[in-house]
Amino acid sequence: MLISELHADRLSRDDLTRLLFADSPLKEERGECIFVFGSGGSLAEERVKKAVQLYHAGKASLILFSGGTRWGQRSVPESLIMREQAMQWGVPAEAILVEMESNHTKENVLASMLVLDRKLGLNRIGRLLVVSAPWHMRRCLLTLRTYMPGWIDYALCPDDRSCGQSYNWWLCPGEEKKVYREAEALIHYVREGHIADDLF
C-alpha cells in the first residue's frame, strides 16, 4: 500500500508509528553536514542539542540550521536562535550555516539547497545527517528525496526528547496530538504531489 492510499483517522497506533518514525541503517554515520529542520517553535532546543552532540562527536564539520520567521510570526528567524544556542554549547560560528527564509518543511529543503551549494557544492555532498523531531523524520526524508540530488544519502538522527519517541509518543498528550497532526499532513502533502509517494 502507498502512503497516498492511507486515511489518517483509520490508522492504529502501530500504523502511525510505522508511518512516521522512519529508521535509518546509516544513523549517526559521518557526513558532510548536519541538517537541522525548523521546528515551528516546538522543542527546537532538543534539535539543537542533538546537532551539537553529533558535531562534538565528529560526525560532521558543519551544522546547517534551517528556519525563518514563519510568515512573520517571529521577529527573529528560528535558525538564528538555534545558532546562538549551538554557540553557547561550544560550536564555533564558522562551523554553523543558517537558512533564514523558509516557513515549513518543504521550504527548509528548497532554501537550504542554495546555502549548501554555495558552501560545499551539492555535487560534493555524499551524506547529510538529518535532525528533527522523531515523528517528523519520515516527512523530512521523503522531502529530501523529492527535491535534493539523488546521489545524496541521509543518516536520520531524531532528537532525544524523553517523550515523543516511537515507543512512548502516545503517553504524552502534547506529543500524541503532534503525531496525529503529522500523519494527516504527510498524507495530504503526498496526495497533493508536494512529496513523492512511497510504500507504507
TAQUI-V842167 format. One record per residue. N is the residue number from 1. SS is DSSP state (~ for helix, > for strand, _ for the rest). NEAR is the number of other C-alpha atoms within 8 Angstrom. Layout:
# TAQUI-V842167
N|SS|NEAR ; N|SS|NEAR
This chain:
# TAQUI-V842167
1|_|6 ; 2|>|9 ; 3|~|11 ; 4|~|10 ; 5|~|6 ; 6|_|10 ; 7|_|8 ; 8|~|9 ; 9|~|4 ; 10|~|6 ; 11|_|10 ; 12|_|6 ; 13|~|6 ; 14|~|7 ; 15|~|8 ; 16|~|12 ; 17|~|10 ; 18|~|9 ; 19|~|10 ; 20|~|15 ; 21|_|12 ; 22|_|11 ; 23|_|6 ; 24|_|8 ; 25|_|5 ; 26|_|8 ; 27|_|10 ; 28|_|10 ; 29|_|8 ; 30|_|9 ; 31|_|11 ; 32|_|12 ; 33|>|12 ; 34|>|16 ; 35|>|12 ; 36|>|14 ; 37|_|13 ; 38|_|16 ; 39|_|10 ; 40|_|7 ; 41|_|7 ; 42|_|5 ; 43|_|7 ; 44|~|11 ; 45|~|8 ; 46|~|10 ; 47|~|14 ; 48|~|12 ; 49|~|10 ; 50|~|13 ; 51|~|12 ; 52|~|11 ; 53|~|8 ; 54|~|12 ; 55|~|14 ; 56|~|8 ; 57|_|6 ; 58|_|8 ; 59|_|11 ; 60|_|12 ; 61|_|9 ; 62|_|11 ; 63|>|14 ; 64|>|12 ; 65|>|16 ; 66|>|16 ; 67|_|18 ; 68|_|15 ; 69|_|15 ; 70|_|12 ; 71|_|7 ; 72|_|6 ; 73|_|6 ; 74|_|9 ; 75|_|6 ; 76|_|8 ; 77|_|13 ; 78|~|14 ; 79|~|14 ; 80|~|11 ; 81|~|9 ; 82|~|12 ; 83|~|11 ; 84|~|8 ; 85|~|10 ; 86|~|12 ; 87|~|10 ; 88|~|7 ; 89|_|7 ; 90|_|6 ; 91|_|12 ; 92|_|7 ; 93|~|6 ; 94|~|5 ; 95|~|9 ; 96|>|12 ; 97|>|10 ; 98|>|11 ; 99|>|15 ; 100|_|12 ; 101|_|10 ; 102|_|14 ; 103|_|11 ; 104|_|10 ; 105|~|12 ; 106|~|8 ; 107|~|11 ; 108|~|15 ; 109|~|12 ; 110|~|9 ; 111|~|11 ; 112|~|11 ; 113|~|10 ; 114|~|8 ; 115|~|11 ; 116|~|10 ; 117|~|10 ; 118|~|7 ; 119|~|6 ; 120|_|8 ; 121|_|9 ; 122|~|9 ; 123|~|5 ; 124|~|6 ; 125|_|10 ; 126|_|9 ; 127|>|12 ; 128|>|14 ; 129|>|17 ; 130|>|14 ; 131|>|16 ; 132|_|15 ; 133|_|10 ; 134|~|13 ; 135|~|14 ; 136|~|11 ; 137|~|15 ; 138|~|11 ; 139|~|10 ; 140|~|12 ; 141|~|10 ; 142|~|11 ; 143|~|13 ; 144|~|9 ; 145|~|10 ; 146|~|8 ; 147|~|8 ; 148|_|9 ; 149|_|7 ; 150|_|5 ; 151|_|5 ; 152|_|10 ; 153|>|7 ; 154|>|11 ; 155|>|14 ; 156|>|15 ; 157|_|11 ; 158|_|12 ; 159|_|12 ; 160|_|7 ; 161|_|7 ; 162|_|5 ; 163|_|9 ; 164|_|14 ; 165|_|11 ; 166|_|9 ; 167|_|5 ; 168|_|9 ; 169|~|12 ; 170|~|8 ; 171|~|7 ; 172|_|10 ; 173|~|7 ; 174|~|6 ; 175|~|11 ; 176|~|12 ; 177|~|8 ; 178|~|8 ; 179|~|12 ; 180|~|10 ; 181|~|8 ; 182|~|11 ; 183|~|12 ; 184|~|10 ; 185|~|8 ; 186|~|9 ; 187|~|13 ; 188|~|9 ; 189|~|10 ; 190|~|13 ; 191|~|9 ; 192|~|7 ; 193|_|8 ; 194|_|8 ; 195|_|10 ; 196|_|10 ; 197|_|10 ; 198|_|8 ; 199|>|6 ; 200|_|7
